[in-house]
Amino acid sequence: MSSSSSSTAPAQAGFRPPNIALTTLGLALASFMQVLDLTIANVSLPTISGNLGGSANQATWVITSFAVSNAIALPLTGWLTRHFGERKLFVWATLLFVVASLLCGLASSMGLLVAARALQGFVAGPMYPITQALLISIYPPHKRGQAIALLAMVTVVAPIAGPILGGWITDNYSWEWIFFINVPIGIFASLVVGRQLRGRPEKLEKPKMDYVGLITLVIGVGALQILLDLGNDEDWFRSHLIVALAIVSAIALAVFVIWELTDKDPIVNLRLFRHRNFSAGTAAMVVAYAAFFSVGILVPLWLQRNLGYTAIWAGFATAPIGILPVLLTPFVGKYAHKFDLRWLATFAFIAMAMTSFARSGFNLDVDFRHIAMVQLFQGFGVALFFMPVLQILLSDLQPHEIAAGSGLATFMRTLGGSFAASLTTYAWTERGAVHHAHLTEKVSGYDPATVDTVTRMGGGDLQRGAVMLERMISNQAAQISFNEIFYLLGLIFLGVIAFVWLAKPPFVAKVSGAAAGGH
C-alpha cells in the first residue's frame, strides 16, 4: 500500500459531517436495506415462481444468484475503495442497488429476475464494509463503539425482519414490492451520505487490475457458492455436477491464495491476516456466525416441518431474538470500552451455548412461549457478540486497511454462513434418517401385538394406523436429530471462546490514534 493513502488518515479520521446523526441514519438505512435483501425473498419464492411461470428449482436461483455475486464482490471492497474512494463507492453502490431492485420488481420472467438479483448482490457487496469504515472514520474515538454496535444491531435485526416483512408484503400487496421498497430508502441514503460527506478528504490511487486474482476469485468463489447452494438437492458428491464444482473451486481458490500472497499489488489483500487481532477476531466471527446462522436456519424449518407452524407464526416465534439486541445496543456501544472486550464476547458465547443446550432438550410438545423465551435469552448473547468481535478484528488494522479488512472479514463470515446452511440441513436430514432406521428396527408387521396396536391407532384401519405410525416415527427421528445438532452447536459456541482470547489489547482501531494524536 502506498504511503499516500496512510498520510491522509488523520484528515479522514478528523473529518466530521455537518449533521452526524443524519449521516448515521443514511448509512444505517442503506446497510439495513442491503442485509434485509439477503432473506426478504425467501418466503416469497413459491409466489414468485408461480407468477413468473418458473419451477421451484428455478426459484431457488433468486437466492443463489444474489449469494454468489455478493460473495465475489465482498473481498473486492479494498481494491474498489482505493480506486474510487469510500464516499463515491458507497453512493454509487447504493444507487446501483436501487436500480437493480427496480429491475427485480419489473422482471417479467424468471431469467430476468435471476439476472437482476445477481447484479443486486454484486453491487451490495461493498455496501456493508464501506458503511463500517465510514462510521468508524466520522465518529470520535470514544464513540466508535456505539457506531459499531449500531451496525451490529442492523446485522442481527435485518435477517430476522426479512422473512416476516417479505411474507407480509407478499400476502397483502404483491411480491414486486419486496424489491420496490428499496427504491426510496436507497435514494434517500445515497443523497444524504453523498451530501454530508462531500468535503471528506480522500486520496485515490490507481491500482493495477490483478486479472489473475480476479478471474480465480470469480471462478473459485462462484463454484464454491453454487456447490453449497445445490449440494443438498443434488445429493452432494453422488452428483457429477457437485464433484466437478468441487474440483474447479479447489483448483481456482488454491491458485488465488498463492497468487494473492505473492503478487505485489493483489486485488484482495490476504496479508491482512498477519495482524493477530484481525486473524483471531475473524476466526471467532466466522465460526460463531456460522453456528448462529445454523440456529436461524434450523429453528424456523423445525417449527414448520415438525410442529406445524405457518411461515408467519414461525417468524413470530423466532423474532424475540431481536428484542434484546435493539434494547441493549446503545448501552453496549456506550459502556463497552470500560470492559475487556474479550470478556464481553465470552459472556455472549456462553449465553448462546446455554440456549443451544436448552434447545437440545426440546420435544414435540414444547409450547410457543417456551420457544420464544429461549429465543429472547439468545438475544442477550447476540447483543454482546457482534460489536466486541467486530471491534477486536478491526483494532490492529492500519487506517487505510479498514475497508479492505471489513470486506474480507464480511466475505469470510458470509461464506461461513453458506457452509452452515448447507451442512446443517444436510446433517438434520441424514441423522434423521439414521434415527428413523433405529426406531423402526423393532417394528414388525409379523408381530401380532404391533399389528393390533397399529390397527387401534387407525381406529380399526391398519393402513391408516400405519401411516400415522410412520409420521410419528419420522417426527421423533427428526426431533432427536434436531436435539443432537443443537448440543453440538452449544459445544461450538463454547469452543469459539478460545479464538477470542488469542487476541491482545488494546482494542481501539488505529484510525482513532491518527485522529487523536496517539489516543
C-alpha positions in Angstrom: 0.0 0.0 0.0 1.4 3.4 -0.9 2.2 5.9 1.9 0.0 8.5 0.2 -3.1 6.6 1.4 -2.0 6.4 5.0 -0.9 10.1 5.1 -4.5 11.2 4.7 -5.7 9.1 7.6 -5.5 11.9 10.2 -7.5 14.1 7.9 -10.1 11.4 7.2 -10.4 10.4 10.8 -10.7 14.1 11.9 -13.5 14.9 9.4 -17.0 15.4 10.8 -20.0 15.7 8.6 -22.3 18.8 9.2 -25.0 16.5 10.7 -23.6 13.3 12.1 -27.0 11.9 13.2 -28.4 12.3 9.7 -25.3 10.7 8.2 -25.5 7.8 10.6 -29.2 7.4 9.7 -28.4 7.3 5.9 -25.6 4.8 6.5 -27.7 2.6 8.8 -30.7 2.6 6.4 -28.5 1.5 3.4 -26.9 -1.2 5.4 -30.3 -2.4 6.8 -31.7 -2.4 3.2 -28.8 -4.5 1.9 -28.8 -7.0 4.7 -32.6 -7.3 4.6 -32.4 -8.4 1.0 -30.4 -11.5 1.9 -33.6 -13.0 3.4 -36.6 -11.0 2.4 -37.3 -13.0 -0.8 -37.0 -16.4 0.8 -40.7 -16.8 1.9 -41.9 -15.3 -1.4 -40.3 -17.9 -3.7 -43.4 -20.0 -4.2 -45.4 -16.9 -5.2 -42.7 -15.6 -7.4 -42.2 -18.9 -9.2 -46.0 -19.2 -9.7 -46.4 -15.7 -11.1 -43.4 -15.9 -13.4 -44.0 -19.5 -14.6 -40.9 -21.0 -13.1 -40.2 -24.2 -11.3 -39.3 -24.5 -7.6 -35.7 -25.3 -8.6 -35.5 -22.2 -10.8 -36.9 -20.1 -8.0 -34.0 -21.0 -5.7 -31.7 -19.2 -8.1 -33.3 -16.0 -7.0 -31.4 -16.6 -3.7 -28.4 -18.3 -5.2 -27.6 -15.7 -7.8 -27.6 -13.0 -5.1 -25.4 -15.0 -2.7 -22.9 -15.9 -5.4 -22.3 -12.4 -6.8 -22.3 -10.9 -3.3 -19.7 -13.4 -2.1 -17.5 -12.5 -5.2 -17.9 -8.7 -4.6 -17.2 -8.6 -0.9 -13.4 -9.3 -1.0 -13.0 -6.7 -3.8 -14.0 -3.9 -1.5 -10.5 -2.9 -0.7 -9.4 -2.6 -4.3 -12.6 -0.7 -5.2 -12.1 1.7 -2.3 -8.5 2.5 -3.4 -9.7 3.2 -6.9 -12.9 5.2 -6.3 -12.8 6.3 -2.7 -15.1 5.3 0.2 -17.7 8.1 -0.3 -18.1 7.7 -4.0 -18.1 3.9 -3.8 -20.9 4.0 -1.2 -23.0 6.4 -3.1 -22.7 4.6 -6.5 -23.1 1.1 -4.9 -26.3 2.3 -3.2 -27.7 3.9 -6.3 -26.9 0.8 -8.4 -28.6 -1.3 -5.7 -31.7 0.9 -6.2 -31.6 0.3 -10.0 -31.1 -3.4 -9.5 -34.0 -3.6 -7.1 -36.2 -1.7 -9.6 -35.2 -4.2 -12.3 -36.1 -7.1 -9.9 -39.6 -5.8 -9.3 -40.1 -5.1 -13.1 -38.8 -8.5 -14.2 -41.3 -10.3 -16.5 -39.5 -13.7 -16.5 -37.5 -15.9 -14.1 -34.4 -15.4 -16.1 -34.6 -11.6 -15.9 -35.2 -11.7 -12.2 -32.2 -14.0 -11.6 -30.0 -11.7 -13.6 -31.3 -8.6 -11.7 -30.7 -10.4 -8.4 -27.1 -11.2 -9.5 -26.5 -7.5 -10.2 -28.1 -6.6 -6.9 -25.9 -9.0 -5.0 -22.7 -7.7 -6.7 -23.3 -4.0 -6.0 -24.5 -4.9 -2.5 -21.1 -6.5 -1.7 -19.1 -3.3 -0.8 -22.0 -1.6 1.0 -21.7 -3.1 4.4 -17.9 -2.9 4.7 -17.8 0.7 3.4 -20.6 1.6 5.9 -18.5 0.2 8.6 -15.3 2.1 7.5 -17.3 5.4 7.1 -18.9 5.1 10.5 -15.6 4.5 12.2 -14.0 7.4 10.4 -16.7 10.1 11.2 -17.1 9.3 14.9 -14.6 10.5 17.6 -12.6 7.7 19.3 -14.8 7.4 22.5 -18.0 7.0 20.4 -16.8 4.5 17.8 -18.0 1.6 19.9 -21.5 3.0 19.6 -21.2 3.2 15.9 -20.0 -0.4 15.5 -22.8 -1.5 17.9 -25.4 0.2 15.7 -24.1 -1.7 12.7 -24.0 -4.9 14.7 -27.7 -4.4 15.6 -28.6 -4.0 11.9 -26.7 -7.2 11.1 -28.9 -9.1 13.7 -32.3 -7.5 13.2 -32.4 -7.3 9.4 -32.2 -11.0 8.6 -34.9 -11.6 11.3 -37.2 -9.0 9.9 -36.7 -10.1 6.3 -38.9 -13.2 6.2 -41.6 -11.6 8.3 -41.7 -8.4 6.2 -41.4 -10.4 3.0 -44.3 -12.6 3.9 -46.5 -9.7 5.0 -45.8 -7.7 1.8 -46.4 -10.7 -0.4 -49.7 -11.6 1.3 -51.1 -8.1 1.5 -49.7 -6.5 -1.7 -47.6 -8.3 -4.3 -44.1 -9.8 -4.4 -42.7 -7.0 -6.5 -43.0 -4.6 -3.5 -40.3 -6.5 -1.6 -37.9 -5.0 -4.1 -39.7 -1.7 -4.8 -39.4 -0.6 -1.1 -35.7 -0.3 -1.6 -36.0 2.5 -4.1 -37.0 5.4 -1.8 -34.7 4.1 1.0 -31.7 3.8 -1.3 -32.2 7.2 -2.9 -32.6 8.9 0.5 -29.5 7.1 1.9 -27.2 7.9 -1.1 -28.3 11.5 -1.3 -27.9 12.1 2.4 -24.5 10.4 2.7 -23.2 11.9 -0.5 -24.1 15.4 0.6 -23.0 15.1 4.2 -19.6 13.6 3.3 -18.9 15.9 0.3 -15.9 17.6 1.9 -14.3 14.4 3.2 -10.7 14.2 2.0 -9.8 11.0 0.2 -6.6 10.1 -1.5 -7.3 8.0 -4.6 -4.9 5.5 -6.1 -4.7 3.8 -9.5 -4.0 0.2 -8.5 -3.4 -2.1 -11.5 -6.0 -4.6 -12.2 -5.0 -8.1 -10.9 -6.6 -10.1 -13.6 -5.3 -13.5 -12.4 -6.6 -12.8 -8.9 -10.0 -11.5 -10.2 -10.6 -14.5 -12.5 -9.6 -17.1 -10.0 -11.7 -15.4 -7.3 -14.8 -15.3 -9.6 -14.4 -19.0 -10.6 -13.4 -20.3 -7.2 -15.9 -18.5 -5.1 -18.7 -18.8 -7.7 -18.2 -22.6 -8.0 -18.0 -23.0 -4.2 -21.1 -20.9 -3.5 -23.1 -22.8 -6.2 -21.8 -26.1 -4.7 -23.0 -25.2 -1.3 -26.4 -24.0 -2.5 -27.1 -27.0 -4.7 -25.4 -29.7 -2.6 -28.5 -30.9 -0.7 -30.7 -31.0 -3.8 -28.0 -32.8 -5.9 -27.2 -35.4 -3.1 -23.7 -34.0 -2.7 -20.8 -36.0 -4.0 -23.0 -38.6 -5.6 -23.6 -35.9 -8.3 -21.1 -35.4 -11.1 -22.0 -31.7 -11.1 -21.1 -31.3 -7.4 -17.8 -33.2 -7.9 -16.9 -31.0 -10.9 -17.8 -27.8 -9.0 -15.6 -29.0 -6.0 -12.6 -29.7 -8.3 -12.9 -26.4 -10.1 -13.4 -24.5 -6.8 -10.4 -26.2 -5.1 -8.0 -25.5 -8.0 -9.1 -21.9 -8.6 -9.0 -21.0 -4.9 -5.6 -22.6 -4.4 -4.2 -20.6 -7.3 -6.0 -17.5 -6.0 -4.4 -17.8 -2.5 -0.9 -18.5 -3.8 -1.1 -15.6 -6.4 -2.6 -13.1 -3.9 0.1 -13.8 -1.3 3.0 -13.4 -3.8 1.6 -10.5 -6.1 2.9 -7.0 -5.3 -0.5 -5.4 -5.7 -3.1 -8.0 -5.1 -6.8 -7.4 -5.7 -7.6 -9.0 -2.3 -5.1 -8.2 0.4 -4.7 -11.6 2.2 -1.7 -10.2 4.1 -4.2 -8.6 6.5 -4.1 -11.9 8.3 -0.6 -11.0 9.5 -2.4 -8.9 12.2 -3.0 -11.1 15.2 -6.3 -9.5 16.3 -7.7 -9.5 12.8 -6.9 -13.2 12.4 -8.3 -14.2 15.9 -11.3 -11.9 15.5 -12.2 -13.1 12.0 -11.8 -16.8 13.1 -14.2 -16.1 16.1 -16.6 -14.2 13.8 -16.7 -16.8 11.1 -17.2 -19.9 13.4 -19.7 -18.1 15.8 -21.7 -16.6 12.9 -21.8 -20.0 11.2 -23.3 -21.5 14.4 -25.6 -18.5 14.8 -26.7 -18.8 11.2 -27.4 -22.6 11.7 -29.8 -21.7 14.6 -31.5 -19.2 12.3 -31.9 -21.8 9.6 -32.9 -24.8 11.7 -35.4 -23.4 14.2 -37.9 -22.0 11.6 -37.6 -25.2 9.5 -38.2 -27.3 12.6 -41.2 -25.2 13.6 -42.9 -25.6 10.2 -42.0 -29.2 9.4 -42.4 -30.8 12.8 -44.6 -28.5 14.9 -46.9 -27.5 12.1 -46.3 -23.7 12.4 -47.1 -21.4 9.4 -44.3 -19.3 8.0 -45.6 -16.2 9.7 -46.0 -17.9 13.1 -42.6 -19.4 12.8 -41.4 -15.8 12.2 -43.2 -14.6 15.4 -41.7 -17.5 17.4 -38.2 -16.7 16.4 -38.5 -12.9 16.3 -37.8 -12.3 20.1 -34.1 -12.9 19.4 -34.0 -9.3 18.1 -35.6 -7.6 21.1 -32.6 -7.5 23.5 -30.1 -6.5 20.8 -32.3 -3.5 20.0 -32.7 -2.5 23.6 -29.1 -3.2 24.8 -27.1 -2.0 21.7 -27.0 1.7 22.9 -25.6 0.6 26.3 -23.2 -1.9 24.9 -21.8 0.7 22.5 -21.6 3.4 25.2 -20.0 1.4 28.0 -18.2 -1.5 26.2 -14.9 0.4 26.3 -14.9 0.2 30.1 -14.5 -3.6 29.9 -12.2 -6.1 28.3 -14.0 -6.9 25.0 -12.8 -10.5 25.3 -14.9 -10.9 28.4 -18.0 -9.4 26.7 -17.6 -11.9 23.8 -17.0 -14.7 26.3 -20.3 -13.9 28.1 -22.0 -13.7 24.7 -20.8 -17.2 23.6 -21.7 -18.7 27.0 -25.3 -17.3 26.7 -25.6 -18.6 23.1 -24.2 -22.0 24.2 -26.8 -22.2 27.0 -29.7 -21.5 24.6 -28.4 -24.2 22.3 -28.2 -26.7 25.1 -31.7 -25.7 26.1 -33.0 -26.5 22.6 -31.2 -29.8 22.7 -33.8 -30.8 25.4 -36.8 -29.8 23.3 -39.5 -32.3 22.4 -42.5 -32.2 20.0 -44.8 -30.9 22.8 -42.8 -27.7 23.5 -45.1 -24.7 23.5 -44.8 -21.3 21.8 -43.9 -19.4 25.0 -41.0 -21.7 25.8 -39.6 -21.4 22.2 -40.0 -17.6 22.3 -38.3 -17.3 25.7 -35.2 -19.3 24.6 -35.0 -17.1 21.5 -35.3 -14.0 23.8 -32.5 -15.1 26.0 -30.3 -15.9 23.0 -30.8 -12.2 22.1 -28.7 -11.3 25.2 -25.8 -13.3 23.7 -26.3 -11.8 20.3 -26.3 -8.2 21.8 -22.8 -8.9 23.2 -21.5 -10.8 20.3 -21.1 -8.7 17.1 -19.8 -5.4 18.5 -16.9 -6.7 20.6 -15.8 -9.2 18.0 -16.0 -6.6 15.2 -14.0 -4.1 17.3 -11.4 -6.8 18.1 -10.8 -7.8 14.5 -10.6 -4.2 13.3 -8.4 -3.0 16.2 -4.9 -3.7 14.8 -5.6 -2.7 11.2 -4.0 0.4 9.7 -6.4 3.3 8.8 -6.2 2.5 5.1 -6.8 -1.2 5.7 -10.2 -0.8 7.5 -12.4 -1.0 4.4 -10.4 -4.0 2.9 -10.3 -5.8 6.3 -14.1 -5.3 6.8 -14.8 -6.6 3.3 -12.6 -9.6 3.8 -14.0 -10.4 7.2 -17.6 -10.0 5.9 -16.8 -12.3 3.0 -15.4 -14.9 5.3 -18.4 -14.6 7.6 -20.8 -14.9 4.6 -19.0 -18.0 3.3 -19.2 -19.4 6.9 -23.0 -18.8 6.8 -23.3 -20.6 3.4 -21.3 -23.6 4.8 -23.5 -23.6 7.9 -26.8 -23.5 5.9 -25.8 -26.5 3.7 -24.2 -28.6 6.4 -26.9 -28.0 9.0 -29.8 -29.0 6.7 -27.8 -32.0 5.4 -26.9 -33.2 8.9 -30.5 -32.8 10.1 -31.8 -34.9 7.2 -29.1 -37.6 7.4 -29.2 -38.0 11.2 -33.0 -38.1 11.0 -32.7 -41.0 8.5 -30.3 -42.8 10.9 -32.6 -42.4 13.9 -35.7 -43.4 11.7 -33.9 -46.7 10.9 -33.1 -47.3 14.6 -36.7 -46.5 15.7 -38.2 -48.9 13.1 -35.9 -51.8 13.9 -38.3 -53.3 16.5 -41.5 -52.6 14.4 -42.6 -55.7 12.6 -45.7 -56.4 10.6 -45.4 -60.1 11.7 -45.8 -59.2 15.4 -49.5 -59.6 16.4 -49.1 -57.1 19.3 -47.7 -54.5 16.9 -50.4 -55.1 14.3 -53.1 -54.8 17.0 -51.6 -51.6 18.3 -51.3 -50.0 14.9 -54.8 -51.0 13.9 -56.2 -49.4 17.1 -54.2 -46.2 16.3 -56.0 -46.1 13.0 -59.4 -46.5 14.6 -59.7 -50.1 13.3 -58.0 -49.4 10.0 -54.5 -51.0 9.7 -53.5 -48.9 6.7 -54.4 -45.6 8.3 -52.7 -46.6 11.6 -49.5 -47.5 9.7 -49.5 -44.0 8.1 -49.9 -42.4 11.5 -47.2 -44.5 13.0 -44.8 -43.6 10.1 -45.5 -39.9 10.6 -44.9 -40.3 14.4 -41.6 -42.1 13.9 -40.4 -39.6 11.3 -41.2 -36.7 13.6 -39.5 -38.3 16.5 -36.4 -39.1 14.4 -36.2 -35.5 13.2 -36.6 -34.3 16.8 -33.7 -36.5 18.0 -31.6 -35.2 15.1 -32.5 -31.6 16.0 -31.5 -32.1 19.6 -28.1 -33.6 18.6 -27.3 -30.7 16.3 -28.1 -28.1 19.0 -26.0 -30.0 21.5 -23.1 -29.8 19.0 -23.8 -26.1 18.4 -23.6 -25.5 22.1 -20.1 -27.0 22.2 -19.1 -25.0 19.1 -20.1 -21.7 20.9 -18.0 -22.6 23.9 -15.1 -23.6 21.7 -15.1 -20.1 19.9 -14.1 -18.5 23.2 -10.6 -19.8 22.7 -10.3 -17.7 19.5 -11.3 -14.5 21.3 -8.6 -15.0 23.9 -5.9 -15.3 21.2 -6.4 -11.5 20.6 -4.4 -9.0 22.6 -5.4 -5.5 23.7 -5.6 -2.6 23.0 -8.8 -2.9 21.0 -9.0 0.6 19.7 -8.7 0.9 16.0 -5.5 2.7 14.8 -7.7 5.1 12.9 -8.6 6.7 16.2 -5.0 7.1 17.0 -4.5 9.0 13.9 -7.3 11.3 14.8 -6.4 11.8 18.4 -2.7 12.1 18.1 -1.9 8.7 19.7 -5.0 8.4 21.8 
